[in-house]
């Protein structure tokens, strides 16, 4: 071979493909490599061991609570959503370490705040205590995911990971505020229904003076549990069936007026029964155990809205896919 045709060793060195950094992922099969899986699993196991006591406390609390019974299902739902996407998980070796540091530091700050509160004269309710410890746990878990998983992988599992924050109970002040807002909103909706029906009514705050009976919207009538379940259903349905962020946001936002209308309709029905049948209807099954029935009724407009948003999603996608004419 002529000398001018010989390959230049220097050029060979510069043109060589750089070796990939050691990855948590098997690039050929787009899955966690055995070594990366062991490191990730070990970190999660250590985290679970450190939080075993507050997590067991959370499980017992959720099992005995009508408001937080969904907490027991949240980890299973998140794991199932990840399993559904298992074949589309990308191989990405670059984790967002700054995001991991932020999540871990925030989790540590929440935990330190809890320890300081416990060690001081501040008396935390069971709800507030579990809110702090559970929030700290979820933040630590998110930090571990950001520390070991790549950016593209995190984009795929972002919703199941964020959905874990639903495990955190409401702080007492937030739960009471939501209940109060729901009481007043339901009262406004019920008053409008009573007036549309032509029934004579005097509305004062959370009380209704009807012919022969007076109704009051108590915190138990706020429907916060049914509204929370409907909101979680909207998040899952939006993630599974809708593709556009605006349509998912619209579905979730529609839960607020839908929940208030459902609660207002329940008050309206009970009021009508008390006026036309008798005050004893306050102690009937439709008042005491009628929540699931009215929740099922609220699913009808919910699914109609879901179908409409899904069709709009498809229409927008098809419009963008059409080729532009000359």
C-alpha positions in Angstrom: 0.0 0.0 0.0 1.3 3.4 -0.9 2.4 5.5 2.1 -0.2 8.2 1.4 -3.0 5.6 1.6 -2.0 4.4 5.1 -4.4 5.3 7.8 -3.3 8.0 10.2 -3.1 6.6 13.7 -3.9 10.1 15.2 -7.0 10.4 13.0 -8.0 6.9 14.0 -7.8 7.8 17.7 -9.9 11.0 17.2 -12.5 9.4 15.0 -13.1 6.5 17.3 -16.5 6.3 18.9 -16.1 7.2 22.6 -17.0 4.5 25.0 -20.4 5.0 26.7 -20.3 5.6 30.4 -21.3 2.8 32.7 -25.1 2.7 32.5 -27.9 1.5 34.6 -29.5 0.3 31.4 -28.9 -2.5 28.9 -28.7 -0.5 25.7 -29.6 -3.5 23.4 -32.8 -4.5 25.3 -33.7 -1.1 26.8 -34.1 -2.4 30.3 -32.3 -2.1 33.6 -29.0 -3.9 33.6 -28.5 -6.5 36.4 -26.0 -4.3 38.2 -28.1 -1.2 37.9 -31.2 -3.1 39.0 -29.3 -4.3 42.1 -28.2 -0.8 43.0 -31.6 0.7 42.5 -33.3 -2.1 44.4 -30.8 -1.8 47.3 -31.5 1.9 47.6 -35.2 1.4 47.6 -34.9 -1.5 50.2 -32.9 0.7 52.5 -35.4 3.5 52.2 -38.3 1.1 53.0 -36.4 -0.2 56.0 -35.9 3.3 57.3 -39.6 4.2 56.9 -41.1 0.9 57.8 -42.7 2.2 61.0 -44.4 5.3 59.6 -45.5 3.3 56.5 -47.1 0.7 58.6 -48.8 3.4 60.6 -50.0 5.0 57.3 -51.4 1.6 56.2 -53.4 1.1 59.4 -54.6 4.7 59.3 -55.7 4.4 55.7 -57.5 1.1 56.3 -59.6 2.6 59.0 -60.4 5.9 57.2 -63.2 6.5 54.7 -61.3 9.5 53.3 -57.9 7.9 52.8 -58.8 4.3 51.9 -57.4 4.9 48.4 -53.9 5.3 49.8 -53.5 1.5 50.0 -54.1 1.3 46.2 -51.8 4.1 45.1 -48.5 2.2 45.0 -50.2 -0.7 43.2 -51.7 1.6 40.6 -48.3 3.4 40.0 -46.5 0.0 39.6 -49.2 -1.2 37.2 -48.8 2.0 35.1 -45.1 1.5 34.8 -45.6 -2.2 33.9 -47.9 -1.1 31.1 -45.1 1.0 29.6 -42.4 -1.6 30.2 -41.8 -2.3 26.5 -41.4 1.4 25.7 -38.9 2.3 28.4 -36.0 4.0 26.8 -32.3 3.3 27.5 -30.8 6.4 28.9 -27.7 6.6 31.0 -27.7 10.2 32.1 -29.7 10.8 35.3 -30.8 14.3 36.3 -28.5 14.5 39.4 -29.5 18.1 40.2 -33.2 17.1 40.3 -32.2 14.1 42.5 -30.3 16.4 44.9 -33.3 18.8 45.1 -35.8 15.9 45.9 -33.5 14.4 48.4 -32.7 17.7 50.2 -36.4 18.6 50.2 -37.3 15.2 51.7 -34.6 15.7 54.4 -35.9 19.2 55.2 -39.5 17.8 55.6 -38.2 15.0 57.9 -36.1 17.4 60.0 -39.1 19.7 60.3 -41.2 16.7 61.5 -38.5 15.8 64.1 -38.3 19.3 65.3 -42.1 19.5 65.7 -42.1 16.2 67.6 -39.3 17.3 69.9 -40.9 20.7 70.7 -44.1 21.6 72.4 -46.1 21.4 69.2 -48.7 18.7 69.2 -49.2 17.1 65.8 -52.4 15.4 64.9 -52.2 11.9 63.5 -53.1 13.3 60.1 -50.4 16.0 60.2 -47.8 13.6 61.4 -48.5 11.1 58.6 -48.6 13.9 56.1 -45.0 14.9 56.9 -43.5 11.5 57.1 -45.3 10.2 54.0 -44.3 13.4 52.0 -40.7 12.9 53.1 -40.8 9.2 52.0 -42.2 10.0 48.6 -39.6 12.8 48.1 -36.8 10.4 49.0 -38.1 7.8 46.6 -38.4 10.4 43.8 -34.8 11.4 44.6 -33.6 7.8 44.3 -35.4 7.4 41.0 -33.8 10.6 39.7 -30.4 9.5 41.0 -30.4 6.1 39.2 -32.8 6.5 36.2 -32.1 8.5 33.0 -33.9 11.6 31.9 -35.9 9.9 29.1 -36.8 7.1 31.4 -38.1 9.6 34.0 -40.2 11.3 31.3 -42.0 8.0 30.6 -42.6 7.2 34.2 -43.3 10.8 35.3 -47.0 10.3 35.9 -46.8 7.1 38.0 -44.0 8.7 40.0 -46.0 12.0 40.6 -49.1 9.9 41.3 -47.4 8.5 44.4 -47.8 11.9 46.0 -51.5 11.0 46.3 -50.4 8.8 49.2 -49.8 11.9 51.3 -52.7 12.7 53.6 -54.1 16.2 53.7 -52.8 18.3 56.5 -55.6 19.1 58.9 -55.9 22.8 57.9 -56.1 21.9 54.2 -58.7 19.2 54.7 -60.8 21.5 56.7 -60.5 24.3 54.1 -61.5 21.9 51.3 -64.5 20.7 53.4 -65.6 24.3 54.0 -65.3 25.3 50.4 -67.2 22.2 49.4 -70.0 22.9 51.9 -70.5 26.5 50.6 -70.3 25.5 47.0 -72.8 22.6 47.5 -75.1 25.0 49.3 -75.0 27.5 46.4 -75.8 24.6 43.9 -78.6 23.3 46.1 -80.2 26.8 46.5 -80.2 27.2 42.7 -81.9 23.8 42.2 -84.5 24.6 44.9 -85.4 27.9 43.3 -85.6 26.4 39.8 -88.0 23.8 41.2 -90.2 26.6 42.5 -90.0 25.5 46.2 -90.2 28.4 48.7 -86.8 28.5 50.5 -84.8 30.8 52.8 -81.1 30.3 52.5 -78.8 31.5 55.3 -75.1 30.5 55.0 -75.1 26.7 55.2 -78.7 26.4 56.4 -81.9 26.0 54.3 -85.4 26.7 55.7 -87.8 24.6 53.7 -91.6 24.2 54.3 -91.8 22.2 57.5 -88.1 21.5 58.0 -84.7 23.1 58.2 -81.6 21.6 56.6 -78.0 22.3 57.4 -74.9 21.3 55.3 -72.6 19.7 57.7 -68.9 18.8 57.0 -70.1 15.2 56.5 -72.2 16.4 53.6 -69.3 18.0 51.8 -68.7 14.9 49.8 -64.9 15.3 50.0 -64.3 11.5 49.8 -66.4 11.1 46.6 -64.9 14.2 45.1 -61.3 13.0 45.8 -62.1 9.6 44.3 -63.6 11.3 41.2 -60.5 13.6 40.9 -58.1 10.6 41.1 -60.3 8.8 38.5 -60.0 11.9 36.2 -56.2 11.8 36.6 -56.0 8.2 35.7 -58.5 8.4 32.8 -56.7 11.5 31.4 -53.3 9.7 31.5 -54.6 6.5 29.9 -57.1 7.9 27.3 -56.1 11.5 26.5 -52.9 12.7 24.9 -53.0 16.5 25.0 -52.1 18.4 28.2 -55.0 20.8 27.7 -57.6 17.9 27.5 -56.2 16.2 30.6 -56.3 19.5 32.5 -59.8 20.2 31.3 -61.0 16.8 32.5 -59.4 17.3 36.0 -60.7 20.9 36.3 -64.2 19.8 35.4 -64.3 17.7 38.6 -64.8 20.7 40.8 -68.1 22.0 39.3 -69.2 18.3 38.8 -68.6 17.5 42.5 -70.4 20.6 43.7 -73.4 19.9 41.4 -73.5 16.3 42.7 -73.5 17.4 46.3 -76.0 20.1 45.6 -78.3 17.6 43.8 -78.0 15.3 46.8 -79.1 18.1 49.2 -81.9 19.0 46.7 -83.2 15.4 46.6 -83.1 14.9 50.3 -84.9 18.3 50.8 -87.6 17.4 48.4 -88.1 14.0 50.1 -88.4 15.7 53.5 -90.9 18.2 52.3 -93.1 15.8 50.3 -92.8 12.6 52.3 -91.7 13.6 55.8 -88.8 14.8 58.0 -88.0 11.2 58.8 -86.3 11.0 55.4 -83.3 12.6 57.1 -82.7 9.2 58.7 -83.4 7.1 55.6 -80.9 5.0 53.7 -80.8 7.5 50.8 -79.4 10.1 53.2 -77.2 7.8 55.4 -75.9 5.5 52.7 -76.8 7.3 49.5 -73.3 8.5 48.7 -72.3 5.7 46.3 -75.6 6.2 44.4 -75.0 9.9 43.8 -71.3 9.2 43.0 -72.4 6.7 40.3 -74.8 9.4 38.9 -71.8 11.8 38.7 -69.9 9.3 36.5 -72.4 9.7 33.7 -71.5 13.3 32.8 -67.8 12.5 33.6 -67.7 9.8 31.0 -69.5 11.9 28.5 -66.9 14.6 28.9 -64.1 12.0 28.6 -65.6 10.8 25.3 -65.9 14.3 24.0 -62.3 15.3 25.0 -61.0 12.1 23.4 -62.7 12.8 20.1 -61.3 16.4 20.2 -57.9 14.9 20.9 -58.2 12.7 17.8 -59.6 15.6 15.7 -56.7 17.8 16.6 -54.2 15.0 15.8 -55.8 14.3 12.4 -55.8 17.9 11.5 -52.1 18.3 12.2 -51.4 15.1 10.3 -53.1 16.3 7.1 -50.6 17.4 4.4 -50.8 21.1 3.5 -51.7 21.9 -0.1 -49.5 24.0 -2.4 
